[in-house]
């Protein structure tokens, strides 16, 4: 499940904090969320794809770590990202 460049650029443009920002926590969380969403769709038709399930678990754990970091560092940015991505509902 490769992330298309067009989608990646759109996500970065939406969540970046400055013009040259491509790696802030917000951008990383948004990119991981998009990949998790695509894998979720993949599992609807490929229920027994165990290797991708393992990869998805790793992505979810990585996103959780970034969210925890952002929550401790700047709660306002954390709330903004959670609200925009509709996480933890």
Residue pairs with C-beta under 8 A, 6 or more apart in sequence:
1 35
1 38
1 39
1 42
1 52
3 31
3 34
3 35
3 38
7 34
8 31
11 27
11 30
11 31
11 34
12 21
12 22
12 27
12 30
12 31
14 30
15 24
15 26
15 27
15 29
15 30
15 81
15 84
16 22
16 24
16 26
16 27
17 24
17 26
21 27
25 66
25 69
25 70
25 73
25 77
25 81
26 70
26 77
26 80
26 81
28 66
29 63
29 66
29 67
29 70
29 81
29 85
30 81
30 84
30 85
32 59
32 62
32 63
32 66
33 63
33 85
33 87
35 59
36 56
36 59
36 60
36 63
39 52
39 55
39 56
39 59
40 56
42 49
42 52
43 49
43 52
43 53
43 56
46 52
67 78
67 81
67 82
67 87
70 77
70 78
70 81
71 78
81 87
82 88
